[in-house]
Amino acid sequence: MARFRDYDIPVYTAAARHYHWWVAALIAVQIPIGFYMVYRGNEMVGVNDKGEPVKGVWDAVTGALYSSHKALGILILLLVLLRLGYRLTQGAPRSDPSVPPALTGISHLVHWSIYLLLIAVPIGGYLGISYGNYLDVFGVQLPGIVPENKDMSEQVFEYHELGAKILLGLVALHIGAAVFHKFIRKDRVVERMLPKKTTVV
């Protein structure tokens, strides 16, 4: 039986919802590309010029994957910064009054942790490609921001990958929380961010 339905809730503005769903869609594409390109470039078994099996396939497909990952990373960073700027200047609707304060606090912690990683992970990626001088994106050379240092590049990429895995875990937690609110608590939290909702003042 449905619960917590007999009250009005303030929902996020159309702009806030657009930022949310665009970033979510890009992350849904970016993370699989990231893990697959690393697998393809480092673990997949290919054949060298002598016909010998080698680990790592570096062909046009791998190059396109890396270029796509870099381009999407920059786009995600820009969108997240715009979204954060919007959030800080325009605010957010008050929390759903039916949700216990402890759950609200956990939600805020996860929410801001995702924000932090959505900024830190792309910046780490850009540092990595700058240190490694891997700045080519579909034939366009991005500006480097640090001197070339291959050892530092590898180290930064390790942190970049770790951050991406933590981000993936937090996103999974965020989705799980949405399922919990929608189908177990049966409250109206998820409605606050769904598309085509009218903002309640």
C-alpha positions as CSV (number, residue, x, y, z in Angstrom):
1,M,0.0,0.0,0.0
2,A,1.3,3.4,-1.0
3,R,2.6,5.7,1.8
4,F,3.7,9.3,2.2
5,R,1.6,10.4,-0.8
6,D,-0.7,13.0,0.8
7,Y,1.5,16.0,0.7
8,D,3.0,18.5,-1.8
9,I,6.7,18.5,-2.4
10,P,9.0,21.1,-3.9
11,V,10.8,19.8,-6.9
12,Y,14.0,20.8,-8.7
13,T,13.8,23.5,-11.4
14,A,13.9,22.5,-15.0
15,A,17.5,23.7,-15.4
16,A,18.6,21.7,-12.4
17,R,16.9,18.6,-13.7
18,H,18.4,19.0,-17.2
19,Y,21.9,19.3,-15.7
20,H,21.3,16.2,-13.6
21,W,20.1,14.0,-16.4
22,W,22.6,15.2,-18.9
23,V,25.5,14.4,-16.5
24,A,23.9,11.1,-15.7
25,A,23.6,10.1,-19.3
26,L,27.2,11.1,-20.0
27,I,28.5,9.2,-17.0
28,A,26.5,6.1,-18.2
29,V,28.5,6.3,-21.5
30,Q,31.9,7.5,-20.0
31,I,32.5,4.8,-17.4
32,P,32.1,1.8,-19.7
33,I,34.3,3.5,-22.4
34,G,36.9,4.2,-19.7
35,F,37.1,0.6,-18.5
36,Y,36.9,-0.9,-22.0
37,M,39.6,1.3,-23.5
38,V,42.0,0.4,-20.6
39,Y,41.3,-3.3,-21.1
40,R,41.7,-3.0,-24.9
41,G,44.9,-1.0,-24.6
42,N,46.5,-3.1,-21.8
43,E,44.9,-6.5,-21.5
44,M,43.3,-7.6,-24.8
45,V,45.5,-10.0,-26.7
46,G,46.5,-8.7,-30.2
47,V,49.1,-9.6,-32.8
48,N,52.2,-7.5,-33.6
49,D,53.8,-6.9,-37.0
50,K,55.6,-10.2,-36.7
51,G,52.4,-12.2,-36.1
52,E,53.3,-12.7,-32.4
53,P,50.6,-12.4,-29.7
54,V,51.0,-9.4,-27.5
55,K,49.0,-7.8,-24.7
56,G,47.3,-4.6,-25.8
57,V,45.6,-3.6,-29.0
58,W,46.5,-0.1,-30.2
59,D,44.5,0.5,-33.3
60,A,42.0,3.1,-34.7
61,V,39.3,1.8,-32.4
62,T,41.4,2.1,-29.3
63,G,42.5,5.6,-30.3
64,A,38.9,6.6,-30.9
65,L,37.9,5.3,-27.5
66,Y,40.7,7.2,-25.7
67,S,39.8,10.4,-27.7
68,S,36.1,10.0,-26.8
69,H,36.9,9.4,-23.2
70,K,39.0,12.6,-23.0
71,A,36.4,14.7,-24.8
72,L,33.5,13.4,-22.7
73,G,35.6,14.0,-19.5
74,I,36.0,17.6,-20.4
75,L,32.3,18.0,-21.2
76,I,31.3,16.3,-18.0
77,L,33.6,18.6,-16.0
78,L,32.2,21.7,-17.6
79,L,28.6,20.6,-17.1
80,V,29.2,19.7,-13.5
81,L,30.8,23.1,-12.8
82,L,27.8,24.8,-14.4
83,R,25.5,22.7,-12.4
84,L,27.4,23.4,-9.2
85,G,27.4,27.1,-9.9
86,Y,23.7,27.0,-10.5
87,R,23.1,25.0,-7.3
88,L,25.2,27.5,-5.2
89,T,23.5,30.6,-6.6
90,Q,19.9,29.3,-7.0
91,G,19.8,26.9,-4.1
92,A,17.8,23.6,-4.0
93,P,14.3,22.8,-2.8
94,R,13.9,21.8,0.8
95,S,14.2,18.1,1.7
96,D,11.1,15.8,1.6
97,P,9.5,16.3,5.0
98,S,8.6,12.6,5.2
99,V,12.2,11.4,5.2
100,P,13.9,10.9,8.5
101,P,16.8,13.3,9.2
102,A,19.4,10.5,9.3
103,L,18.5,9.4,5.8
104,T,18.5,13.0,4.6
105,G,22.0,13.4,6.1
106,I,23.3,10.3,4.4
107,S,21.7,11.5,1.1
108,H,23.5,14.9,1.4
109,L,26.8,13.2,2.1
110,V,26.6,10.9,-0.9
111,H,25.3,13.8,-3.1
112,W,28.2,16.1,-2.2
113,S,30.7,13.2,-2.5
114,I,29.5,12.6,-6.0
115,Y,29.9,16.3,-6.8
116,L,33.5,16.2,-5.5
117,L,34.4,13.1,-7.5
118,L,32.7,14.4,-10.7
119,I,35.2,17.4,-10.5
120,A,38.3,15.6,-9.1
121,V,38.2,12.6,-11.5
122,P,38.1,14.6,-14.8
123,I,40.8,17.0,-13.4
124,G,42.9,14.0,-12.5
125,G,42.4,12.6,-16.0
126,Y,43.5,15.9,-17.5
127,L,46.6,16.0,-15.3
128,G,47.4,12.4,-16.4
129,I,47.2,13.1,-20.1
130,S,49.2,16.4,-19.5
131,Y,52.0,14.6,-17.7
132,G,52.1,11.8,-20.3
133,N,51.7,14.2,-23.2
134,Y,48.7,12.2,-24.4
135,L,46.8,15.4,-25.4
136,D,45.6,14.4,-28.9
137,V,41.8,14.3,-29.2
138,F,40.7,13.3,-32.7
139,G,43.6,15.1,-34.2
140,V,43.2,18.2,-32.0
141,Q,46.0,19.0,-29.5
142,L,44.8,20.0,-26.1
143,P,46.9,22.4,-24.0
144,G,49.1,20.8,-21.5
145,I,49.0,22.2,-17.9
146,V,52.1,20.5,-16.4
147,P,55.6,19.5,-17.7
148,E,55.9,16.0,-19.3
149,N,56.6,13.3,-16.7
150,K,55.7,9.7,-17.7
151,D,56.2,8.3,-14.2
152,M,53.9,11.0,-12.7
153,S,51.4,10.3,-15.4
154,E,51.1,6.6,-14.5
155,Q,50.7,7.5,-10.8
156,V,48.0,10.1,-11.5
157,F,46.2,7.6,-13.7
158,E,46.1,5.1,-10.9
159,Y,44.4,7.7,-8.7
160,H,42.1,8.6,-11.6
161,E,41.0,5.0,-11.9
162,L,40.5,4.6,-8.2
163,G,38.4,7.8,-8.1
164,A,36.3,6.5,-11.0
165,K,35.7,3.2,-9.2
166,I,34.6,5.0,-6.0
167,L,32.4,7.3,-8.1
168,L,30.8,4.2,-9.7
169,G,30.1,2.8,-6.3
170,L,28.5,6.0,-5.1
171,V,26.4,6.3,-8.2
172,A,25.2,2.7,-7.6
173,L,24.4,3.7,-4.1
174,H,22.5,6.7,-5.3
175,I,20.5,4.6,-7.8
176,G,19.8,2.0,-5.1
177,A,18.6,4.8,-2.8
178,A,16.2,6.0,-5.5
179,V,14.8,2.4,-5.9
180,F,14.5,2.2,-2.1
181,H,12.5,5.5,-1.9
182,K,10.3,4.6,-4.9
183,F,9.4,1.0,-4.2
184,I,10.1,0.3,-0.5
185,R,9.4,3.5,1.4
186,K,7.1,4.6,-1.4
187,D,7.6,8.3,-0.7
188,R,7.9,11.1,-3.3
189,V,11.7,11.8,-3.2
190,V,12.3,10.5,-6.7
191,E,9.6,12.8,-8.1
192,R,11.7,15.8,-7.2
193,M,14.2,15.1,-10.0
194,L,12.0,13.4,-12.6
195,P,11.7,15.1,-16.0
196,K,8.6,17.2,-16.9
197,K,7.7,18.1,-13.3
198,T,6.3,21.5,-12.5
199,T,8.3,23.4,-9.9
200,V,6.5,23.8,-6.6
201,V,7.4,27.0,-4.8
